Amino acid sequence: MLKVENHDGIRKLLPSIEGLQVLKHLSLSGCCNLVELLDSVGKLTSLLYLNLDYTSVSALPDSIGGLESLLELDLSSTPIEELPHSIGGQLQLMILQESKIRELLESIGTLENLEELTTHDCDILEGKNPSEITGLSRLEILNLHNTKVSRLPMTINRLFNLRELDLSFCDRLQLLPNLPTSLTDLKIKSPSLLAVPDLSNLTSLNHLIISDCTYACVRTTKQSSIFERGRILHPNLSYLGRLHKLQSFNVDFCNPTMHPTDLRSLSQLWKLEITCANLRLLIGFPSSLKLLNLQGVKIPIEWSMFSNLDNLCHVLLYDCGFGEIEFDKVIGQLKNLQSLQVFEWEGLVRISNVSSLKEHQNLFVTKCPQLIEIELEPSSTGDCSSIERPLPDALKLEKLCSLKVRDCASLQKVPNTRCTTAWNCPRAGPYEKSRAAKREGGKESAKQRGNRRKSGI
């Protein structure tokens, strides 16, 4: 094994390296001034692993084909634009992440032993992948994340061993051909998608992500916002009920008005992240759910939908579109539910009936700028005049494990109990100040205790 890593004084390898006939592992990772590989490297016939990531090597010599034993080749973050036609041998893993590769060679089909191909973040890899890719009969992992690939070969379904396919942030991808039925992990994210792909034949899928949105982070608020919207008007996911092995599912369409979808038969599904304007279009949730993230819901939630979710542990409500959350006893009766999070909800004004939550449950409320009050009791009016009403008995919230509120600039009323904490809620009045005073008091006490220890008291 020879490791010469993160050394900026190396510009090229000495010709004498060809004498290392038994060398099996060569890593030049991070040698940023290394610009050339000599032909002599092709004489390292025992080499199994070659790592050139984060070097300045701009081309591989044709002699690379002489590495008959090479199993793994890492060209991540190099300026290499083309692969030599001679590349081949017994290669099982090729990593081109963040490299400048423009297209995959038609001769790539000769790499019949290749098991993993990663072109993650090759943002200039464009066009369609050659049909010869289907010659990679042993390929198990194909990662095209964040590339400019616009089409996949129609024969990709012949990759009978392919388990993982990552097409996330392939923003030019419009349509998909039939995919291999061997897939267990599939990610599809493209604002150019023209239709929801029919995945009904992928009955081996364990994990599925599908989206027609592209998000960007707004630096001033550190919040994500839609950067590019998709074109699918009424997503149809009715085939989901056939994917009986599905364990996690993330679906995010810019137009969240979908066809009625029944999820009850997905008995292995434990994680669901979904953007859906009307939850009533979801005919039912599977009782196996442990984690549920709901985004973009436009009408109040009917908690009765949750009554069969005895395994549910965590719920996240994100960026929804109605003004009040009113909990009820169904939520409190979920014995395994540990946390409910309300996050980045622009139009939320009131949270009520918090007293229905139980001692093992935590409520976290973050970045809800218009939230005015959090009530223990059910809501009795449709406005916010209840701010002036006296606080209900705080003991009704004593069983709640914790209530934590952060970055809610308009919040004026929050239950003042031992389990309540708030940060950056300037209008919360005495709640915020009393906690600040308590913290200062705690610091003083610690200081005093330290002085006593130093004095030997």
C-alpha positions in Angstrom: 0.0 0.0 0.0 1.2 3.5 -0.9 -0.5 6.6 0.4 0.7 10.0 -0.6 -2.2 12.2 0.4 -2.8 16.0 0.7 0.7 16.8 -0.4 0.8 19.9 -2.6 4.5 19.5 -3.6 3.9 16.5 -5.9 3.4 17.4 -9.6 3.9 14.0 -11.2 4.9 10.5 -10.3 8.4 9.3 -10.9 8.8 6.7 -13.8 10.4 4.4 -11.3 7.0 3.7 -9.8 6.6 0.9 -12.4 9.0 -1.1 -10.3 6.4 -1.6 -7.6 4.9 -4.6 -9.3 3.3 -6.0 -6.2 1.6 -2.7 -5.2 -2.1 -3.2 -4.6 -3.3 0.1 -3.1 -2.2 3.6 -4.4 -3.9 6.7 -3.0 -2.9 10.2 -4.2 -6.0 11.9 -2.7 -5.7 15.6 -2.1 -2.4 16.1 -4.0 -3.9 19.2 -5.7 -0.8 20.0 -7.8 -0.5 16.6 -9.3 -1.3 17.2 -13.0 -0.1 14.1 -14.8 0.0 10.3 -14.6 2.8 8.8 -16.6 2.3 5.7 -18.9 4.4 3.8 -16.4 1.4 3.6 -14.0 -0.1 1.0 -16.4 2.6 -1.5 -15.4 1.3 -1.8 -11.9 -0.4 -5.0 -12.9 -1.2 -6.0 -9.2 -3.0 -2.7 -8.4 -6.4 -3.2 -7.0 -7.3 0.4 -5.9 -6.4 3.7 -7.4 -7.5 7.0 -5.8 -6.9 10.3 -7.6 -9.7 12.3 -6.0 -9.0 16.1 -5.4 -5.9 16.0 -7.7 -5.4 18.1 -10.9 -4.9 15.2 -13.2 -6.8 16.2 -16.4 -6.4 12.9 -18.4 -5.8 9.3 -17.8 -3.1 7.6 -20.0 -4.2 4.9 -22.4 -1.9 2.6 -20.5 -4.5 2.5 -17.7 -5.9 -0.4 -19.6 -3.0 -2.4 -18.4 -4.2 -2.4 -14.9 -5.8 -5.8 -15.3 -6.4 -6.4 -11.6 -7.9 -2.9 -10.8 -11.2 -3.2 -8.9 -11.8 0.4 -7.7 -11.1 3.7 -9.4 -11.9 7.1 -7.7 -11.7 10.2 -9.9 -13.8 12.4 -7.7 -13.3 16.2 -8.0 -10.7 15.9 -10.9 -10.8 18.0 -14.1 -10.9 14.8 -16.2 -13.5 15.2 -19.0 -13.2 11.9 -20.8 -12.4 8.3 -20.0 -9.9 6.5 -22.2 -11.4 3.7 -24.4 -8.8 1.3 -22.9 -10.3 1.4 -19.4 -11.7 -1.9 -18.5 -10.3 -5.0 -16.8 -12.0 -6.3 -13.6 -13.2 -2.8 -12.4 -16.0 -3.2 -9.9 -16.3 0.4 -8.5 -15.9 3.7 -10.4 -16.5 7.0 -8.7 -16.7 10.1 -10.8 -18.3 12.4 -8.2 -17.9 16.1 -8.9 -15.6 15.4 -11.8 -15.8 17.1 -15.2 -16.9 14.0 -17.2 -19.1 15.2 -20.1 -20.6 11.9 -21.2 -20.2 8.2 -20.5 -18.3 6.3 -23.2 -20.2 3.8 -25.3 -17.4 1.4 -24.4 -18.5 1.6 -20.8 -20.5 -1.5 -21.6 -17.3 -3.5 -21.6 -17.0 -3.1 -17.9 -19.0 -6.2 -17.3 -17.8 -6.6 -13.7 -18.7 -3.1 -12.6 -21.0 -3.2 -9.6 -21.2 0.5 -8.7 -21.0 3.6 -10.8 -21.2 7.0 -9.1 -21.4 10.3 -11.1 -22.8 12.3 -8.2 -22.6 16.1 -8.9 -21.0 15.8 -12.3 -23.0 18.9 -13.3 -21.8 18.9 -16.9 -22.6 15.2 -17.5 -25.3 15.7 -20.0 -27.5 14.2 -22.7 -28.6 10.6 -22.5 -26.7 7.6 -21.2 -25.5 5.2 -23.9 -27.6 2.1 -24.4 -24.3 0.2 -23.8 -24.8 0.8 -20.1 -27.1 -2.1 -20.2 -24.1 -4.3 -20.8 -23.2 -3.7 -17.1 -24.9 -6.9 -16.1 -23.5 -6.9 -12.6 -24.3 -3.3 -11.8 -26.0 -2.9 -8.4 -25.7 0.9 -7.7 -26.1 3.7 -10.3 -25.8 7.2 -8.9 -26.6 10.0 -11.3 -27.5 12.6 -8.6 -27.3 16.2 -9.7 -26.3 15.6 -13.3 -27.7 17.0 -16.6 -28.8 13.6 -17.8 -32.0 14.1 -19.7 -32.9 10.5 -20.7 -32.1 7.0 -19.7 -31.7 4.2 -22.3 -34.9 2.3 -23.0 -33.1 -0.9 -22.2 -32.1 0.0 -18.7 -34.6 -2.6 -17.5 -32.1 -5.2 -18.5 -29.9 -4.4 -15.6 -31.3 -7.3 -13.6 -29.0 -6.8 -10.6 -29.6 -3.1 -10.2 -30.7 -2.4 -6.6 -30.2 1.4 -6.2 -30.9 4.2 -8.7 -30.4 7.8 -7.7 -31.9 10.4 -10.1 -32.3 13.1 -7.6 -31.8 16.7 -8.8 -31.5 15.5 -12.5 -33.4 18.7 -13.5 -33.5 17.9 -17.2 -35.1 14.5 -16.8 -38.6 14.5 -18.3 -39.7 10.9 -18.7 -38.6 7.5 -17.4 -38.5 4.2 -19.3 -39.5 0.9 -17.6 -37.1 0.4 -14.8 -35.5 -2.9 -13.5 -37.8 -4.9 -11.2 -34.8 -5.6 -9.0 -34.7 -2.1 -7.6 -35.0 -1.7 -3.9 -34.0 2.0 -3.6 -35.2 4.7 -6.0 -34.8 8.5 -5.9 -36.4 10.7 -8.6 -36.3 14.5 -8.3 -36.8 16.7 -11.4 -38.9 19.8 -12.1 -39.0 18.8 -15.7 -41.0 15.6 -15.1 -44.0 15.5 -17.4 -45.8 12.7 -15.6 -45.7 10.5 -12.6 -43.7 7.4 -13.7 -45.6 4.1 -13.4 -43.7 2.1 -10.9 -46.3 -0.5 -10.3 -44.0 -3.3 -11.4 -41.3 -2.4 -8.9 -42.6 -4.7 -6.2 -39.2 -5.1 -4.5 -38.9 -1.4 -3.6 -38.1 -0.6 0.0 -37.4 3.1 -0.3 -38.9 5.6 -2.7 -38.4 9.3 -3.1 -40.2 11.2 -5.9 -40.5 14.9 -6.5 -41.0 17.5 -9.2 -39.7 20.4 -7.1 -36.3 22.0 -6.7 -35.6 23.8 -3.5 -33.1 26.5 -2.7 -32.1 27.9 0.7 -32.8 31.6 1.3 -29.7 32.9 3.1 -31.4 35.7 4.9 -34.0 33.4 6.6 -32.1 30.1 6.3 -35.3 28.6 5.1 -35.9 26.5 2.0 -38.1 27.8 -0.8 -39.2 26.3 -4.1 -36.6 27.3 -6.7 -38.2 25.6 -9.7 -41.8 24.2 -9.9 -42.8 21.0 -11.6 -45.4 20.5 -14.3 -47.4 17.6 -13.0 -51.0 18.9 -12.4 -52.8 15.9 -10.7 -50.3 13.3 -9.5 -51.7 9.8 -9.7 -50.1 7.4 -7.2 -52.9 4.8 -7.1 -50.3 2.1 -7.9 -48.6 2.5 -4.5 -50.8 -0.1 -2.9 -49.0 -2.8 -4.9 -45.6 -1.9 -3.5 -46.0 -4.2 -0.4 -42.3 -4.1 0.6 -42.1 -0.3 0.8 -40.6 0.8 4.1 -40.1 4.6 3.5 -41.8 6.9 1.0 -41.1 10.6 0.4 -43.4 12.3 -2.2 -43.3 16.1 -2.9 -45.2 17.5 -5.9 -45.6 21.3 -6.4 -49.2 20.7 -7.2 -50.2 18.7 -4.1 -53.8 17.9 -5.4 -53.4 14.2 -6.0 -55.8 11.4 -6.9 -57.3 9.4 -4.0 -54.6 7.1 -2.7 -54.9 4.2 -0.4 -51.8 3.4 1.7 -53.4 1.0 4.2 -52.0 -2.1 2.5 -48.4 -1.0 2.9 -47.8 -3.1 6.0 -44.0 -2.5 6.1 -44.1 1.3 5.7 -42.7 3.0 8.8 -41.7 6.4 7.4 -43.9 8.6 5.3 -43.1 12.2 4.1 -45.8 13.6 1.9 -47.0 16.9 0.5 -50.7 16.8 0.2 -53.2 19.7 0.2 -56.1 17.6 1.3 -55.4 14.6 3.6 -58.9 13.3 2.9 -57.5 12.1 -0.4 -55.4 9.7 1.6 -57.9 6.9 2.2 -55.9 5.6 5.1 -52.5 5.2 6.8 -50.9 1.9 7.5 -50.7 1.0 11.2 -46.9 0.3 10.8 -46.1 4.0 10.6 -43.5 5.4 13.0 -42.6 8.7 11.5 -45.0 11.0 9.6 -44.1 14.3 8.0 -47.0 16.3 6.5 -46.3 19.3 4.3 -48.6 21.8 2.5 -51.8 20.6 4.1 -54.5 23.3 3.3 -57.5 22.1 5.4 -57.7 21.3 9.1 -56.5 17.8 10.0 -59.0 15.2 11.1 -57.2 13.5 13.9 -59.4 10.4 13.6 -57.2 9.4 10.6 -54.5 8.7 13.2 -56.6 6.4 15.4 -55.0 3.2 14.1 -51.4 4.5 14.3 -50.4 2.7 17.5 -46.7 2.6 16.4 -46.5 6.3 15.5 -43.5 8.0 17.3 -43.0 11.3 15.6 -45.2 13.7 13.7 -44.0 16.8 11.8 -46.4 19.4 10.4 -44.5 21.7 8.0 -45.6 24.8 6.0 -49.3 24.0 6.1 -52.0 26.4 5.0 -54.7 26.7 7.7 -54.8 29.0 10.7 -55.4 26.8 13.7 -54.3 23.4 15.1 -56.8 21.9 17.6 -55.6 18.6 19.1 -58.0 16.0 20.4 -58.0 12.9 22.5 -57.0 10.6 19.6 -53.5 12.1 19.7 -53.3 11.7 23.4 -54.2 8.1 23.2 -51.3 7.2 20.9 -49.1 5.4 23.4 -45.9 5.5 21.4 -46.1 9.1 20.1 -43.2 11.0 21.6 -43.1 14.3 19.7 -45.2 16.6 17.6 -43.3 19.3 15.7 -44.9 22.4 14.1 -42.3 24.0 11.8 -42.1 27.0 9.5 -45.9 27.6 9.3 -46.5 31.1 8.0 -50.3 31.4 8.5 -50.7 29.6 11.9 -52.4 31.8 14.4 -53.5 29.5 17.2 -52.8 26.1 18.7 -55.5 24.9 21.0 -56.5 21.9 23.3 -52.9 21.2 24.1 -54.1 19.7 27.4 -55.2 16.6 25.4 -51.5 15.6 25.0 -50.1 13.2 27.6 -47.1 12.8 29.8 -44.9 11.0 27.3 -45.5 13.5 24.5 -43.5 16.6 23.6 -44.7 19.6 21.5 -42.2 21.7 19.6 -43.3 24.9 17.8 -40.6 26.6 15.6 -40.7 29.6 13.2 -44.4 30.3 13.1 -44.2 34.2 12.8 -48.0 34.8 13.0 -48.7 32.5 15.9 -50.5 34.5 18.7 -51.5 32.0 21.3 -51.1 28.4 22.5 -54.2 27.3 24.5 -54.8 24.5 26.9 -58.5 24.3 26.2 -60.3 23.6 22.9 -61.0 26.7 20.8 -64.3 28.4 21.4 -64.2 31.2 18.9 -62.9 31.8 15.4 -60.8 34.9 16.3 -57.9 35.6 18.6 -59.9 37.6 21.2 -59.2 34.8 23.7 -55.9 36.4 24.4 -57.6 38.4 27.1 -59.2 35.4 28.8 -57.5 34.2 32.0 -55.2 31.2 31.8 -56.8 27.8 32.3 -55.6 25.7 35.2 -51.9 25.1 34.5 -52.2 21.7 36.2 -53.9 20.4 33.1 -50.6 20.6 31.3 -48.5 19.1 34.1 -48.5 15.7 32.4 -47.1 17.0 29.1 -43.5 16.1 29.0 -42.5 19.4 27.4 -43.7 22.4 25.4 -40.9 24.2 23.6 -41.5 27.3 21.4 -38.8 29.1 19.4 -38.8 32.0 16.9 -42.5 32.9 17.1 -42.3 36.7 17.0 -46.1 37.3 17.5 -46.7 34.9 20.3 -48.5 36.6 23.2 -50.0 33.8 25.2 -48.4 30.5 26.1 -49.2 28.2 29.1 -46.8 29.1 31.9 -46.0 25.7 33.5 -42.9 23.9 34.6 -42.7 22.1 31.2 -42.9 25.3 29.1 -39.8 26.9 27.5 -39.6 29.6 24.9 -36.8 31.3 23.0 -36.8 34.4 20.8 -40.5 35.1 21.4 -40.3 38.8 22.4 -44.0 39.4 22.9 -44.5 36.4 25.2 -43.9 38.9 28.0 -43.2 37.5 31.5 -42.6 33.9 30.3 -39.5 34.9 28.4 -38.2 37.3 31.1 -38.7 34.9 33.9 -36.8 32.2 32.2 -34.0 34.6 31.4 -33.9 35.6 35.1 -33.8 32.0 36.1 -30.9 31.3 33.8 -29.0 34.3 35.2 -29.8 33.2 38.7 -28.4 29.7 37.9 -25.2 31.2 36.6 -24.8 33.3 39.8 -25.4 30.3 42.0 -22.8 28.3 40.1 -20.3 31.1 40.5 -21.0 31.3 44.2 -20.6 27.5 44.6 -17.3 27.8 42.8 -16.1 30.5 45.2 -17.1 28.4 48.1 -15.1 25.4 46.8 -12.0 27.6 46.2 -12.3 28.9 49.8 -12.6 25.4 51.2 -16.1 26.2 52.6 
